[in-house]
Amino acid sequence: MNGGGHLDRSLRLPRFKSGLLKEVGLLGLAASGAAILLREQIDKLKRARAERLDARARNPNRAIAFIERHVPRRLGAVMTVVVVGGSAAFGVVAGGHVDEAIAALDDTRNALANAAGFGITSVTINGRTQLTQDEVLAAGGVNGRSSLLFLDAASVRDSLKANPWIADATVLKLYPGALQIDITERLPFALWQENGKLAVIAADGMVLTPYVAQRFASLPLVVGKGAETRAKDFLALVANYPVVNSQLKAAIFVGERRWNLRLKDGLDIRLPENDVGLALASLVKYDRENKLLSRDITAIDLRLPDRLTVRLSEEAAKAREEQVKKSSKKAGSA
């Protein structure tokens, strides 16, 4: 108070000390907090090290230990499912069970579609004469488990056309449950024999069935390799000559080049490779003039264009030989 400033210093000193004490207290708190954080970090590092050591103890392979520590937990289950599924798929393929597996899947989805109201409740088949309805459905791969929803019309059509009796087919799906199949059947045209085996063929040469039922017994018979594809044109040519055609038993294709005819009485007619129509016309003319087809002969050779050669039967040959001898004796005695 005397102006020397003593009172001021006495008043400021406590304030300075109190501020200093506050700063020291704050520093202490900060240090304590830092120490706590440091201890927590050290403990965390210790735990991590302990986990690594424990993982190594369980699995000494560092790579696997790393995967176990960092890969998501559920990924292992997912990978297990993938591995098991892949193993199952490999087993199906390696074991040759692919068709069975696909069939099982098809049956499952068809069952679901049928349950939803898309089952095949009616089937209409048009154009069949030789095949039964069951045979047509079996040829198309349609069965009682099939559903209209998952029926592949194009695949059914291809399967139907793979049947030799079916030349063409159309498949219509009429929802919710109607199926319509229109087919064009091949007609049985002839019997074809090769290497002792007999089959029914269509006009285009397609083998319809290796089994010859009684209803096919009246069909014309063609014999030899290649005869099945050449028979249509040849038999149409022979049909122009009713005298020969009415007695025809078999047409034999020789060397894949020319034809022989076998008549019902056993007479063989050997035709040339070319100008078959002309040879048949000559044969008809000879028969009209000389009753050639009614004579006791076994073969007629028409392969040479300027002559006709016949072979007599054994009885006819003997009779002719005796006749010649008698004629020679008469001529000698005269």
C-alpha positions as CSV (number, residue, x, y, z in Angstrom):
1,M,0.0,0.0,0.0
2,N,3.0,2.3,0.2
3,G,3.3,2.3,-3.6
4,G,6.2,-0.1,-3.6
5,G,4.2,-3.0,-4.9
6,H,4.6,-5.3,-1.9
7,L,0.9,-5.7,-1.5
8,D,0.5,-6.6,-5.1
9,R,3.1,-9.3,-5.0
10,S,1.6,-10.8,-1.8
11,L,-1.7,-11.0,-3.6
12,R,-0.5,-12.4,-7.0
13,L,1.8,-15.1,-5.5
14,P,-1.0,-17.3,-4.1
15,R,-2.9,-17.1,-7.5
16,F,0.2,-18.2,-9.3
17,K,0.7,-21.1,-7.0
18,S,-2.9,-22.2,-7.3
19,G,-2.7,-22.2,-11.1
20,L,0.5,-24.1,-11.0
21,L,-1.0,-26.7,-8.8
22,K,-3.9,-27.1,-11.1
23,E,-1.6,-27.6,-14.1
24,V,0.4,-30.2,-12.2
25,G,-2.8,-32.0,-11.2
26,L,-3.9,-32.1,-14.8
27,L,-0.5,-33.4,-15.9
28,G,-0.8,-36.1,-13.3
29,L,-4.2,-37.2,-14.5
30,A,-2.9,-37.2,-18.1
31,A,0.0,-39.3,-17.1
32,S,-2.2,-41.7,-15.2
33,G,-4.5,-42.0,-18.2
34,A,-1.6,-42.6,-20.5
35,A,-0.3,-45.3,-18.2
36,I,-3.7,-47.0,-18.1
37,L,-3.9,-47.0,-22.0
38,L,-0.3,-48.2,-22.2
39,R,-1.1,-51.1,-19.8
40,E,-4.2,-52.0,-21.8
41,Q,-2.3,-51.9,-25.1
42,I,0.4,-54.1,-23.5
43,D,-2.2,-56.5,-22.2
44,K,-3.8,-56.6,-25.7
45,L,-0.5,-57.4,-27.3
46,K,0.2,-60.1,-24.7
47,R,-3.2,-61.6,-25.4
48,A,-2.6,-61.5,-29.2
49,R,0.8,-63.1,-28.7
50,A,-0.8,-65.8,-26.4
51,E,-3.4,-66.5,-29.1
52,R,-0.7,-66.8,-31.7
53,L,1.3,-69.1,-29.5
54,D,-1.9,-71.1,-28.8
55,A,-2.7,-71.3,-32.5
56,R,0.8,-72.5,-33.3
57,A,0.5,-75.1,-30.6
58,R,-2.7,-76.4,-32.1
59,N,-1.4,-76.1,-35.7
60,P,2.3,-75.6,-36.3
61,N,1.7,-74.5,-39.9
62,R,1.8,-70.7,-39.9
63,A,-0.3,-70.4,-43.0
64,I,-3.1,-72.5,-41.6
65,A,-2.9,-70.7,-38.3
66,F,-3.1,-67.4,-40.2
67,I,-6.2,-68.6,-42.1
68,E,-7.8,-69.8,-38.9
69,R,-7.2,-66.4,-37.3
70,H,-8.3,-64.1,-40.1
71,V,-10.7,-66.0,-42.3
72,P,-14.4,-65.4,-41.4
73,R,-15.8,-68.2,-39.3
74,R,-18.8,-69.1,-41.6
75,L,-16.6,-69.4,-44.6
76,G,-15.4,-72.8,-43.4
77,A,-18.9,-74.1,-43.4
78,V,-19.5,-72.7,-46.8
79,M,-16.4,-74.3,-48.2
80,T,-17.3,-77.6,-46.6
81,V,-20.7,-77.5,-48.4
82,V,-18.9,-76.7,-51.7
83,V,-16.4,-79.5,-51.2
84,V,-19.0,-82.0,-50.3
85,G,-21.2,-80.9,-53.2
86,G,-18.3,-81.1,-55.6
87,S,-17.4,-84.5,-54.3
88,A,-20.9,-85.7,-54.8
89,A,-21.0,-84.3,-58.4
90,F,-17.7,-85.9,-59.2
91,G,-19.0,-89.2,-57.8
92,V,-22.1,-89.0,-60.0
93,V,-20.0,-88.3,-63.1
94,A,-17.3,-90.8,-62.4
95,G,-19.9,-93.5,-61.5
96,G,-21.8,-93.0,-64.7
97,H,-25.0,-91.9,-62.9
98,V,-25.5,-88.6,-64.7
99,D,-28.6,-89.8,-66.5
100,E,-30.1,-91.1,-63.3
101,A,-29.4,-87.8,-61.5
102,I,-31.0,-85.8,-64.4
103,A,-34.0,-88.1,-64.4
104,A,-34.4,-87.6,-60.7
105,L,-34.3,-83.8,-61.1
106,D,-36.8,-84.0,-63.9
107,D,-39.2,-86.2,-61.9
108,T,-39.0,-83.7,-59.0
109,R,-39.8,-80.6,-61.0
110,N,-42.5,-82.5,-62.9
111,A,-44.0,-83.6,-59.6
112,L,-44.1,-80.0,-58.5
113,A,-45.7,-78.8,-61.8
114,N,-48.3,-81.6,-61.6
115,A,-49.1,-80.6,-58.1
116,A,-49.6,-77.0,-59.3
117,G,-52.2,-78.1,-61.9
118,F,-50.0,-78.6,-65.0
119,G,-50.3,-82.4,-65.3
120,I,-51.2,-84.0,-68.6
121,T,-54.8,-84.9,-68.3
122,S,-55.7,-85.6,-72.0
123,V,-53.7,-86.8,-75.0
124,T,-54.9,-86.7,-78.6
125,I,-52.8,-88.5,-81.3
126,N,-53.8,-88.1,-85.0
127,G,-52.4,-90.0,-88.0
128,R,-51.4,-93.3,-86.5
129,T,-52.4,-96.6,-88.1
130,Q,-49.5,-99.0,-87.4
131,L,-48.5,-97.7,-84.0
132,T,-50.6,-97.8,-80.8
133,Q,-51.1,-94.7,-78.6
134,D,-48.8,-96.2,-76.0
135,E,-46.1,-96.8,-78.6
136,V,-46.3,-93.2,-79.8
137,L,-46.1,-91.8,-76.3
138,A,-43.2,-94.1,-75.4
139,A,-41.4,-93.0,-78.6
140,G,-41.8,-89.4,-77.6
141,G,-40.6,-90.0,-74.1
142,V,-44.0,-89.0,-72.5
143,N,-45.0,-90.9,-69.4
144,G,-47.3,-90.6,-66.4
145,R,-44.8,-88.5,-64.6
146,S,-44.5,-85.9,-67.3
147,S,-46.0,-82.4,-66.8
148,L,-47.2,-80.1,-69.6
149,L,-45.3,-77.2,-68.0
150,F,-41.8,-78.8,-68.4
151,L,-42.6,-80.8,-71.5
152,D,-40.1,-79.8,-74.3
153,A,-42.3,-80.0,-77.5
154,A,-39.2,-79.8,-79.8
155,S,-37.5,-82.7,-78.0
156,V,-40.6,-84.8,-78.1
157,R,-40.9,-84.1,-81.8
158,D,-37.3,-85.1,-82.4
159,S,-37.7,-88.3,-80.4
160,L,-40.8,-89.2,-82.4
161,K,-39.0,-88.7,-85.7
162,A,-36.3,-91.0,-84.5
163,N,-38.8,-93.8,-84.6
164,P,-38.6,-95.5,-88.1
165,W,-42.3,-95.7,-88.4
166,I,-42.8,-91.9,-88.0
167,A,-41.8,-89.7,-91.0
168,D,-42.9,-86.4,-89.4
169,A,-44.6,-85.2,-86.3
170,T,-46.1,-82.1,-84.7
171,V,-46.5,-81.6,-80.9
172,L,-48.9,-79.0,-79.4
173,K,-49.2,-78.1,-75.7
174,L,-52.6,-76.8,-74.9
175,Y,-52.6,-75.5,-71.3
176,P,-53.3,-76.3,-68.6
177,G,-53.3,-80.1,-69.3
178,A,-53.9,-81.1,-72.9
179,L,-51.3,-82.6,-75.3
180,Q,-51.9,-83.1,-79.1
181,I,-49.6,-85.1,-81.3
182,D,-50.0,-85.3,-85.1
183,I,-47.8,-87.9,-86.9
184,T,-47.3,-89.0,-90.4
185,E,-46.5,-92.7,-90.6
186,R,-44.3,-94.5,-93.1
187,L,-46.2,-97.3,-94.9
188,P,-44.8,-100.8,-95.1
189,F,-43.7,-101.2,-98.7
190,A,-41.8,-104.5,-99.1
191,L,-39.9,-107.2,-97.3
192,W,-36.2,-107.0,-97.6
193,Q,-33.8,-109.9,-97.1
194,E,-30.1,-109.6,-96.7
195,N,-27.7,-112.2,-95.2
196,G,-30.6,-114.4,-94.3
197,K,-32.3,-111.7,-92.2
198,L,-35.8,-110.4,-93.1
199,A,-37.2,-107.0,-92.4
200,V,-40.1,-104.7,-93.3
201,I,-39.1,-101.6,-95.2
202,A,-40.8,-98.4,-96.3
203,A,-40.7,-97.1,-99.8
204,D,-37.7,-94.9,-99.0
205,G,-35.7,-97.9,-97.8
206,M,-36.1,-97.2,-94.1
207,V,-36.2,-100.4,-92.1
208,L,-39.5,-100.3,-90.1
209,T,-39.2,-103.5,-88.1
210,P,-37.0,-106.6,-88.2
211,Y,-40.1,-108.6,-87.1
212,V,-42.3,-109.7,-90.0
213,A,-45.8,-110.1,-88.7
214,Q,-48.5,-112.1,-90.5
215,R,-50.1,-108.9,-91.8
216,F,-46.9,-108.1,-93.8
217,A,-46.6,-111.6,-95.4
218,S,-48.2,-110.4,-98.7
219,L,-45.7,-107.7,-99.3
220,P,-43.3,-108.1,-102.3
221,L,-39.9,-109.5,-101.5
222,V,-36.6,-107.8,-102.5
223,V,-33.2,-109.5,-101.8
224,G,-29.7,-108.3,-101.7
225,K,-27.5,-105.4,-100.5
226,G,-28.8,-102.1,-101.8
227,A,-32.1,-103.5,-102.8
228,E,-34.0,-101.6,-100.0
229,T,-33.2,-98.2,-101.5
230,R,-33.7,-99.2,-105.2
231,A,-36.8,-101.4,-104.8
232,K,-39.4,-98.6,-105.2
233,D,-38.4,-97.5,-108.7
234,F,-37.7,-101.1,-109.9
235,L,-41.0,-102.5,-108.7
236,A,-42.8,-99.6,-110.2
237,L,-41.2,-100.5,-113.5
238,V,-42.1,-104.2,-113.2
239,A,-45.7,-103.2,-112.4
240,N,-46.0,-101.9,-116.0
241,Y,-45.9,-105.5,-117.2
242,P,-48.8,-107.3,-115.5
243,V,-47.9,-110.7,-117.1
244,V,-44.6,-110.7,-115.2
245,N,-45.7,-108.7,-112.1
246,S,-48.6,-111.1,-111.3
247,Q,-46.2,-114.0,-111.1
248,L,-43.5,-112.2,-109.3
249,K,-42.2,-113.8,-106.1
250,A,-39.0,-111.9,-105.4
251,A,-36.7,-109.3,-107.0
252,I,-33.0,-110.0,-106.4
253,F,-30.4,-107.2,-106.6
254,V,-27.2,-108.8,-107.9
255,G,-23.9,-107.1,-107.2
256,E,-25.6,-103.8,-106.5
257,R,-25.8,-103.4,-110.3
258,R,-28.7,-105.3,-111.8
259,W,-31.8,-107.3,-111.0
260,N,-33.1,-110.9,-111.4
261,L,-36.7,-111.9,-111.1
262,R,-37.9,-115.0,-109.3
263,L,-41.4,-116.1,-110.4
264,K,-43.8,-118.1,-108.2
265,D,-43.1,-121.3,-110.2
266,G,-39.4,-121.0,-109.6
267,L,-38.5,-119.5,-113.0
268,D,-35.5,-117.1,-112.9
269,I,-35.4,-114.1,-115.2
270,R,-32.0,-112.5,-115.5
271,L,-32.3,-108.8,-116.5
272,P,-29.6,-106.5,-118.0
273,E,-28.0,-103.7,-116.1
274,N,-29.4,-101.1,-118.5
275,D,-32.6,-100.9,-120.6
276,V,-34.5,-103.0,-118.2
277,G,-37.8,-101.8,-119.6
278,L,-36.9,-102.9,-123.1
279,A,-35.8,-106.3,-121.8
280,L,-39.2,-106.8,-120.0
281,A,-41.1,-105.7,-123.1
282,S,-39.2,-108.3,-125.2
283,L,-40.0,-111.0,-122.6
284,V,-43.7,-110.1,-122.7
285,K,-43.6,-110.3,-126.5
286,Y,-41.9,-113.8,-126.5
287,D,-44.5,-115.0,-124.0
288,R,-47.4,-113.8,-126.1
289,E,-46.0,-115.4,-129.2
290,N,-44.5,-118.6,-127.7
291,K,-46.1,-119.1,-124.3
292,L,-42.6,-118.8,-122.9
293,L,-43.4,-118.4,-119.3
294,S,-45.6,-121.5,-119.3
295,R,-42.9,-123.8,-120.7
296,D,-40.8,-126.2,-118.7
297,I,-37.8,-124.0,-118.3
298,T,-35.8,-122.9,-115.2
299,A,-34.2,-119.7,-116.4
300,I,-34.5,-116.9,-119.0
301,D,-31.4,-114.8,-119.7
302,L,-32.1,-111.3,-121.2
303,R,-28.8,-109.8,-120.5
304,L,-27.7,-109.8,-124.2
305,P,-29.6,-107.2,-126.2
306,D,-29.8,-109.2,-129.4
307,R,-30.8,-112.7,-128.1
308,L,-32.7,-114.6,-125.5
309,T,-31.3,-117.6,-123.8
310,V,-33.3,-120.2,-121.9
311,R,-32.4,-123.1,-119.6
312,L,-34.5,-126.1,-119.7
313,S,-35.5,-128.1,-116.6
314,E,-33.8,-131.5,-116.1
315,E,-36.9,-133.3,-117.2
316,A,-37.3,-131.0,-120.2
317,A,-33.6,-131.4,-121.0
318,K,-33.8,-135.2,-120.9
319,A,-36.9,-135.2,-123.0
320,R,-35.3,-132.9,-125.5
321,E,-32.2,-135.1,-125.5
322,E,-34.3,-138.2,-126.2
323,Q,-36.1,-136.4,-128.9
324,V,-32.9,-135.4,-130.6
325,K,-31.6,-139.0,-130.4
326,K,-34.8,-140.3,-132.0
327,S,-34.6,-137.7,-134.7
328,S,-31.0,-138.7,-135.3
329,K,-31.9,-142.4,-135.6
330,K,-34.7,-141.7,-138.0
331,A,-32.4,-139.6,-140.1
332,G,-29.8,-142.4,-140.1
333,S,-32.2,-145.1,-141.1
334,A,-33.5,-143.0,-143.9
